[in-house]
Amino acid sequence: MTNSPRYADGHWTVESATADLQNRIVERQFQRSDGSQGQLPPAGTLGEQYGLSRQAMNRVIERLKAEGLVETRAGARGATVREWSPLIFLPQQEFDSTPICDADIYTRLVRAAARKGESRIDEVTAMPADTRIQEKLGLRPGEHVAVRRRTNIVDGVPALTDDSFVPLRIVDGTEWMLPQSVERGTNKVLAELGHELVLAIDELRPQMTRDAENRRLALSSSMPAIELISTGFDRADRPVQVTVLTLPSRRNTVVYERRRLTENDGETQK
């Protein structure tokens, strides 16, 4: 173990011990000889290493559990490090024309990867658009947007936040505003309202997760993430929806596919 406390007074805290163990787990310092992940030492042993009480180390382990890094089992002497593969996020699949295209992109990705997934609806509300959303949707100052905030969960671990913004005048009183999942997907609802999304412009920005995202993602502290801001346009070239995703780098890998169109492809699209 690297005995290098993160604070000048030379003492470990619950926060610094959690961050240190996060790094050690990611670096696979607890793996077995066969390469599989192993176990953390018991809380008492870890407490001796970090100069913290058993109770404090139990709090550390609970934070690691909340982040999906470890799991505890009755009778085991230490928490077991979880094997975790990042979700491969493919934004280009939003316009996939497969038979299950009515499902949203997250549902398709989880199905394709044969993983267990669920979406938690955190909030559905209406509010004045902030400056960024107002500009992207071409709204008047003070105009309201409908907002759907959800957290997508993969294999029991909160993997990403997924917040969508649409002009309230388009979806007010429709299923888009229901505080529950829409089985056929909210993009299908927009299409039924005459605003089928046919083009998306994506922006990728590195950032650290913020407090609100940490709470939704069960993170004990901020971590590097990718913010993906996707602006969707309808067939009249009107911006209809802005979706903001926060994808912690340890839990997600963003992959884009680029393809050169042939002359025949161009004819097909006309």
Secondary structure, DSSP 8 states (H G I E B T S, - for coil): -----SSTTS---HHHHHHHHHHHHHTTTTB-TTSSB-B---HHHHHHHHT--HHHHHHHHHHHHHTTSEE--TT-SS-EE-----EEE-GGGGG--STTTTS-HHHHHHHHTT--EEEEEEEEEEEE--HHHHHHHT--TT-EEEEEEEEEEETTEEEEEEEEEEEHHHHTTSGGGSSS--TT-HHHHHHHTT----EEEEEEEEEE--HHHHHHTT-SS--EEEEEEEEEE-TTS-EEEEEEEEEETTTEEE--------HHHHHHH-
